[in-house]
């Protein structure tokens, strides 16, 4: 049986990689992938603590997070495709379409 601390260390590593990806990358697709890593780290924490405490509440919340992540990915990719067709770039620094 794997102890809960191992799951927490894995979630910490995923969360750290995700935050570094959001803060350091310019490509919007990589930023979205980093946000997905952060959400997966949260899911690992929820399921690990649900298993540790013997309840299913964390697993139910993890299902809701997966649903929200899927919706975020679908809408985010749709916006990125529309922006790429309009401006022919996916760099976050060049997304100034709504600026005056």
C-alpha positions, 0 to 999 in steps of 0.5 A: 500500500502506497502511503499518502505522502507519496501522492502528495509529493507527486501532486507537488511536483505536477503543481510546480511544473504547471506553475513554472509552465504558466509563468515562463512560457509564451505559447498559449497552448503550452500555458493551457497544458500547464493549467491542466497539469495544475488541475491534475495535481489538485485531482491527485490531492483530492483523491489521495485525501479521500482515500486517506480519510475513507470517504468518497467526497474527494473523488466526487470533487475530482470528477467535477474538476475533470469536467471543468478542465474538459470544458476549459480545454474545449473552449480555450482551444476554440478561442486559440484556433479563432485567434490563430485564424485572425492573427496567425500567432499563438504567442501570449505577448501578441494577444492584444486584440482587445487593447485600444 
